[in-house]
């Protein structure tokens, strides 16, 4: 999919600019899914906004192939193997003859979700390969008719999941169907220009979706993906036709054309700043969505717990994918690591479920989430002296305590700063949560609070998102994959092309000290060896860019951490960092962050 070049940041800026003229301004993308703007809160979204943690399951014929075709191994997203290896339909369908997931156990899967603290499950009923993992009367290319298994796993799974109080939903690839002559995107068997997408929609997608919405009880979600072949009007008609079957079921934004009930970000993408409304970030546990034998790169329990807290701190849900194998087993490490995550949630779930974004931006110690009257501090890195700063807090604070044992902590308020005396905490803990209880109205999150820089942490990263831009400079989310279809996203300042293009950052240094300054960037060969300037603390530091590589969306985007200067802040306070090229013409680099790492 093409990535929309507008970022959260530019949209926010647009929204602010346009707010001066509220009558005529157009709705921004962020606002489209924000009911506080339209005033029409969709009551069906209530459970979704409270849920915070979902389980995605990619399971299909590709799981049986496990990333291998005719003795050759494929890397990247396993559910794309038919496309990657250009497998003809006639050959691909033969894989069904040996697909026999006898180890599949609906209760085990549902219980794993429950134990992991998961509140909703979405499983692929049909992915792009066109194979139906449910009993379909519309097509014979389904698990009941085409495999020796002959049973409908979705019947048992929907029941087992719902029985445990976990919402159940289906992923359905509504446009891409590589099995069908008129389905989207199989160009190796069929001529794309001769396809009649409407015929495919009428004869397969819509009838199958009607089966799914009729035969499996109440669905929490219908998760559409990679839309195509329909105008906005046609998409609206498609939604309306399905909606009547289950008016309460939520449709994901990937139904296309700005329709859908809540918003999905790109794969493996967390927005950099809080977003209102109902939305979801999706990640897969290892590198692939569908099972691949040789993909053993599983996120650790700590990584999952921190990812969940990070997504929640921006106001969204995390839906984490697992890829069961062709026998019906969920990978061993997915089971283990999800159960560990569940243990953390057992104790700390209050800080995640039903929460929304934190009232302060990310700090060197971690992130925050909030509920009316409460702000949760997710401490990932403890300050060396144990004094935790919560800046820009305008509520009337009554008490601060550790979530785990409820013990009250000593704190003091100076201006809008809250300083909390932390107890000794386990340095290896994934995330230690503290609670601030307050009364009174607290203003919404403020994007303009200077980024905290402190010598109490080994590293202080000022991310591109927080740049104020001048000239032609932009903030963009760069999208690229490592293997194939495993999309990554990095937010960068781009288009620093002329002396007048600038990225400025506001930082707050909380104690005097000596710091090393480093720039983390990616730099194409033609941009290398250009001079740039960084001004901070009344000093100008010059540097010359180092080459990394060209931007290629089908390759990793390497970043270099280029240490460029040493400086001494003699006073605590707010400082401005200004970065710009020293020549006109070429982009200086794609800047990911500025680091200030304490020395003394
Ligand atoms: C899609 C699928 O093609 C993929 O196989 C997987 O199911 C994933 C969850 O979704 O891939 C996408 C869709 C949208 C974006 C990226 C990958 N996007 O908007 O950035």
Boltz pocket constraint, residues with backbone or C-beta under 6 A from the ligand:
constraints:
  - pocket:
      binder: B
      contacts: [[A, 1], [A, 2], [A, 77], [A, 79], [A, 80], [A, 225], [A, 226], [A, 265], [A, 266], [A, 267], [A, 282], [A, 289], [A, 485], [A, 487]]
      max_distance: 6.0
